[in-house]
Amino acid sequence: MTPSAPAATSATPAETEPVQRPWRGVAPDDRRAERRSILLATAFELLGTDGWRGTTVRRVCEASRLNPRYFYESFDGLESLLLAVFDELMGEVTALTTATLAVADGTPRAQAKAIVSSLIRFVTDDPRRARILFVEALGEERMGRHRLDTLHATAQVIDGYTRRQWGGPAEPDRTTMVAAHLFMGGLSELVIAWLDNKLEGTLDELIDDTAALMVSVMGSAADRTRTGSPSTTSLPSVGGGSPPR
């Protein structure tokens, strides 16, 4: 007599998936978060010292002492990890700038110095940050595009700040957006030049000069938006000389 096939039964996901239990008192989600944090810290170190060409999945795993399968539980590839490092740094500097602005007084100079000081001090306190944000982000296509998108988003924030500070139009304006892009793009090159000892002066002097120029450039852009003509505001003199006539 042929035995009958066992009746088919439906199983719920909870019955078919392995149960993940705490290990040494640490929940599975917490272990995954810890491994992800380790991978980010390792990638930051490699990217900030050896550059993106020297940062590979194999090197990240070896330096982290983690099996590759733990890499892929958090990231679908190396690009995703590098983007996560970039975004983590941008999140840190954004939070720092927001906190600094909250305690600065409302004058244009004080607000500009709060923005400039937060950005410049953040990347110069640890040159690896500047290298990742301003240099290595240009070396890989997806990161380069992401950097440009982030630069544009930051310029939009500066544009909004400018229009609020100087009473410009409620909607984004071409002139102030041009000025904001010039300022943000130039700021990254300025920091790299200073870190490479291509510019003289202390860090405090660099911040003071940059904040003064931000007020002049963005204020002039706002004036042009309101009046339809260039502002007569003169740029601050550098080195004690008089501004050109």
C-alpha positions, 0 to 999 in steps of 0.5 A: 500500500503506497503511503499517502503524501503529507497534507500541505500546510501553510506556514507563516513568515514567523514559522519559516524564518529563523528566530534571531535571538540576542547574543551576549545580551545584545539584540540582533538589530543593535548588533547590526547597527553596531556593525554598520557603525564600525564599517562607517568609521573604517571607511571614513578612515580609509577614505580620508587617508588613502582616498577612494582608490585605496578604499575597497570592500576587501580593505574595509572588511579586513580593517573592520575585522568583519566578514563580507556578509556583514558588509552586505547586510548594511550596504549593497556595494562600496558606493553605498558605503561611501555615500553614507560616509559623505551623508553622515559628515554632512549631517554632522556639519548641518547640525553644528551650523544649526546649533551655532546659528541658534545662539548667534545674534541676528545681525548679518555679520554675526549670522554669516560668521556663525555659518562660516565658522561652523563649516570651516572649523568642522572640516579643518578640525579633522582634515580627513573631513575636508578630503572626503567632502571636497576632494575624494567626492570628486573622484567617483562618479556617483559620489561626485553627482551626490556632492553636486546635489548637496552643494545645490541644496546648500546653496538653496539654504544660503539663498533663503538665508540671504533673502530673509536677512536682507528682505529679498523676494519670498521665492528663490531668485536667480541673482542670489542663487548665483551668489550662493553657488559662487560662495559655496563652491569657492568655500571648498576651494578656499579650505583646501588651499588653506589646508595645503598652506597656499594661503597665509593667515590664521584660522581665525583670520580666514574665518573673519575674511570669509564671513566679511566677504559673505556679507558683502557678496550676498548683501550685494546680490540681495540689493541687486534683486531688490533694485535691479542694479548692482549694489554700491556696497564696497567689499571689505579691504584686505591687508589694509588697502583701500577698495578700488574706485 
